[in-house]
Amino acid sequence: MVELGSIFMLMTLVIFVAYGICAAAIRKRVISRPRILTWMRRIFAGAFAALGASWFSPIGRYYGRAPQQKERARRLRALLLSGRSQRAGAASGRGMKPSCWSMPS
């Protein structure tokens, strides 16, 4: 068992050394070309701007949720859009607690 563990550790070391050598070679090529650096900065800035925009959009908040949360959000949105409020329907018995509020989490 010790032999297998040693072989695995050696293989992992060899792979990480090869990965480091390749990364260093690519780094030298990228840093030596300012045009590539400029485009990489633009791409990263655009990606972060898109992530920030998705945070503030209702679609991004909706699709980032788990399926149960999506269903709860859909029911709550339908309730709010229907114009019924809890106080307004209380006299008629319709203003009871909506089923989407008591869903298990």
Secondary structure, DSSP 4 states (H G I P E B T S, - for coil): -HHHHHHHHHHHHHHHHHHHHHHHHHHHHHHT-HHHHHHHHHHHHHHHHHHHHHHHSHHHHHHTS-HHHHHHHHHHHHHHHTT--TTTTTTTT--SPPGGGG---
